[in-house]
Amino acid sequence: MFIILLTAITMTIGAYILCAESNSQCVTLLVFGFLAVLSGLTDLKSHVSRCTIGHKRIARHLTNMLAGTIATVTATLVVNVSTERVWIAWITPTLLIAPVITYWNRRTLKG
């Protein structure tokens, strides 16, 4: 959780630098930095309050790991695969992996 918060801070600093240089990629870093802050703060809150235990903890971990998979596959596709419609590379991993997250969460939380 501390690593993701540190990463979020680094992304935000990077976004500030890119925005100062009028580089449009600053938007990407701001969005992912914001998501990293949300993820890190949620993890920190659940760790401090100790409210996420047992099946809930496993479900949260699976969700975070599969979300990381979505991010990695998306980045790989966007950088390495050319598509006629650019948005296809951005949305396909989410459309394919999000149902898997839902399935595993339901299965894990049932016990």
Secondary structure by P-SEA (a helix, b strand, c coil): caaaaaaaaaaaaaaaaaaaacccaaaaaaaaaaaaaaaaaaaaaaaaaccccaaaaaaaaaaaaaaaaaaaaaaaaaaccccccccccccccccccaaaaaaaaaaaaac
